Amino acid sequence: MSRVAKLVIVLFVAGGCLVFAAALAGGLMDDRAFTTAAGEAAH
């Protein structure tokens, strides 16, 4: 496999990890997730 192909794969995986981490952090920082309305919707 060429060096360019390996670089593209590494960048793609790293980008996916960054997107996942940003989505996780965004969800954890959302204050609406801790309201009583959210708790009632979960039941």
PENORGI-V152540 format. One record per residue. N is the residue number from 0. RES is the residue in one letter. PSI is psi as a letter, one per 20 degrees, with the letter a starting at -180 (none if undefined). NEAR is the number of other ideal C-beta (glycine too) atoms within 10 Angstrom. Layout:
n: <N N>
res: <RES RES>
psi: <PSI PSI>
near: <NEAR NEAR>
//
This chain:
n: <0 1 2 3 4 5 6 7 8 9 10 11 12 13 14 15 16 17 18 19 20 21 22 23 24 25 26 27 28 29 30 31 32 33 34 35 36 37 38 39 40 41 42>
res: <M S R V A K L V I V L F V A G G C L V F A A A L A G G L M D D R A F T T A A G E A A H>
psi: <p r h g g g g g g g h g g g g g h g g g h g g g h h h h i o h h i j r h h h h h h h none>
near: <6 7 7 8 9 10 10 11 11 10 10 10 10 10 10 10 10 10 10 10 10 10 10 10 10 9 9 9 8 11 7 7 11 9 11 7 8 12 10 8 8 7 4>
//
